[in-house]
Amino acid sequence: MTDGLTIADKTFSSRLFIGSSGYPNQQVMLDAITASTAEVVTVAIRRINIHGGGENVIELLADKYHLLPNTAGCYTARDAVLTAQLAREAIGTDWIKLEVIGDEETLFPDVEHLLDAAEQLVKDGFIVLPYCNDDPITCRKLADIGCAAVMPLGAPIGSGMGLRNPYNIEIIRDQVSIPVIVDAGIGTASDAAIALELGCDGILLNTAIAKAHDPVKMATAMGKGVQAGRLAFEAGRIPRKLYAEASSPEAGIVRA
């Protein structure tokens, strides 16, 4: 059993955060989330009907999981702040996954608006987890503002490309004292394991599970990948060496 992940005033057993959109149907979503062992589920406030009829995602998940509303679909600091305030009113939580996107093609963060929104929300008492570029400078600024964690991308959202720049992720982990959660780009369980082996505190993903041929099996694999990666990090890998080194001792070997 690995140690827990503490963010702000909460400690979670699972280091996997999971999304709730894009599944074939709600039952597959529920089964996949259960299989993943995730405790935190993110929901897009701008893409759900909070006040409409019928059972919505929030009603399905609120009693069992820690909901992390996000500001997906926001392109300005103003829109992101307003969406976070709406989430606080609708769900009754100060937690927010802050997303401020620069353009529709890359879905990369707009750093200027992201920093502005983060500062406003922290001052307003929110527990802010910002989706950001894999840039150590931006992550340091977000940490200095008072964000509860930073969530650098591993690759573009939904690309499944894995960690394209593990060196920057390692620098970020080394330079900030708050949790580092890789958000976006994870494609399969080995990507998740690598992120945790680098020392990241967790991962957040959605598409890799929701769009898999079998979302429930992939959710199970991702949960195990995160656990394996964290265990490997805690255990400490052996140094890389250019030449071979015998694993069996040579003392006492019978020689011709």
N, C-alpha and C positions, 0 to 999 in steps of 0.2 A: 504494500500500500504506500503510495506517495503522499507527500504532505499536501495540505490544502492550499487553495489560492485565495488570498485575502485582497479584496478591493474595497476601499473606503471602510464601511462598518460591517461588511459581510464576508464570510468565508465559504467557499464552495469546494466540494469534494472533487468535482469534475473540472477539468481545464478546457473542456470543449464547449464553446458557445455555438448555438445553432440557429439558423434562420427558419422562417415559417412560410415562405412564399415559393411558388413555382412547382409545387407537388402535383401529381396527377389528380388527387382529391384529398379531402380533409382526413380521411381515415389513414391513408398512406402517410400523410404528414404526422399524425399522432403516433403511428406505429414506429416511424423512423426516429422521431424524437425520443421515444421510450428506449429504442434499441441503442441509441447513441450514448445513453447515460448522462446526457447534458442536463444541467440544472438551470441554465440561463437560455432563454429563447428571445430572439429579437423580432420585433414586429414593426412594419412600416406604417406609421400613423397616417401619412398622406394617401395611402393606398387601400385603406380599409374604411368601411362604413360603420363608424362607431355608434351612431344613433339610429341606424336603419333597422328594419325588421329582420327576423331570423337570427340564428346563432352565428356570431362572428368569432374570429380567431381569438380575440381577447377573452371572450367568455369560455372558450374551449380550454384555454391554457392557464388562466389566471390562478386557479386554485392549486395547481400542481407545480408550476414553474415560476422562477423569478423572471418577470417580463422586463425586457430592455427595449423600450420604444426607440425608434431611430428616425432621423430626419431625411431619409432617402427622398430624392426628388427635389431637394432644395438647392438653389443656385446662388443665393445671397445670404449674408449673415442675418439680415432682417427676417427672411422667410424661415431660416433654421431656428431662430430664437422664438418666433411665433409658433412654430410647429412643436417645439419643446414645451412651451407653455400650454399648448393644447393637450399634449400627452400627459402633463402633470395633472391637468384638470380632469381628463377622461379616465386615467388609470390610477391616479393617486400615487405617483412615484416621482421622486426627484432624479432618478437615474435616466440618462439619455445617451444614446450612441449618436454622436454628432457627425453628420455628413453634410458637407457643402461642396457640390460638384462644380468643376470648371467648364466642362462641355459634355455633350451627349455621346460623342464618339469614343473618347478614352475613359470617361468617368473618373478621371483623376481629380483629386481634391483641388479646390481653389484656396491656396494657402493664406492669402490675404484675408479673405472672408472667413476662413476657418478660424484663424487666430482671433479675429474680431468677435465672432460668435462665441467661441470658447470663453473669452474673457467676460463677456456679458453674462453668460450662463453660470459661470463659477461665482460671480458676484451675486447672482440671484439665488444662490444656494443649491444649484444642481450638482449632481455627481456626474461629471462629464467624461465620456470615453470617446475621443475623437478618432475617426478614420482619417489617416494622413498618408502622405508620401513616405517612402522608406528613406527619409532624410534626417540624419542625426540632429541637424540644427533646428529643424522644425519641431522635432520631438522634444528637444531640450526646452524650446520656447513654450510648448504646450505644458510640459511638466512645471516650468517656472510660473505659468499662469495659475496652476493649481488643479489641473486635470487629474482624475483619479487613476488613469491608465492612458497609455498611448496605443494606437492600433494601426501600425504601419502596414501598407499593402505588401503582399509577397509578389504579386503580379496583378495585371488589370482584373477588375471585377468580372467574374464569370469565365475567365480565360482558361482556368485549369492548368496553367503553366508552371505551378509550383513556385518555389523561391528563386526568382531570377537574380537577386543580388544578396546572397547570404552574408556577404562581408558587411554591407551597410546594416543589416539586421543585427549582426554581432556588435557593431559599434554602438548602435542604439541601446542594446541591452547593457553595454558597458558604461554608457554615459548617463543614463537616467535611473533614478532609484525607484520609480513607480513601476507597476506591472507593464509588461510589453506583450501585447496580444496580436498575433499576425492575423490580419483581416484582408481577405480577397486573394484569389489566385490559387488556393489549395485545390488540387485535382484528385488526389487519391491518398490512401493511408500513409504511404511512404513520405509524401510531402508533409503531412502532419507530424510524423515522427521526426523528420529533419528539423522542423521549426522548434520542436521541444528540445531536441538534442543540442541546439545552438544556445539554449538557455532561456528561450522565450517562455513566458508564463502561461500561455494558452493560445488557442486559435479560435477564430470565428469564421464559420463557413455556411453556405447555403446551397449554391448551385451544384457543387460536387456531389451532394447527397440527393437533392430534389430532382436533378436531371439524370441521375444514374439509371441504368437499365433496371436495377433492383434497389430502390432507395433504402429499404430497410437493411439489406445486407451491407450496403455501403456505409450506412450510419453505424452499424456494428463495427465495421472495419475501422472507421475513423475514430471511434471511441477507443479501440484497442491500440491504434497507432499513436494517439496522444499519450496513453498510459505507457506504452513502450518507450516513446521518446523521452518522457520525463524520467522514467527509471534509468535509462541510459545516461541522461545528464547527471542525475544524482550519483550514479555509480562511477562515472568518470572514465572516458575512453582511454585506451592505451595510446602512447605517442605514435605518430606516423613515422615510419623509417624507410629509407631508400632500399636497404638490403634486408635479406631474410635473417631471422634470429630463431634458432631452434627452441621449441617450446619444452622439450624434454632435456633434463640435465645430462651432461656428458660424463660426469664423475661415475666411476664404477662400470663403465661400458666395457664389455669383453671385446678385446681387439685381437685380430689374427696375428 
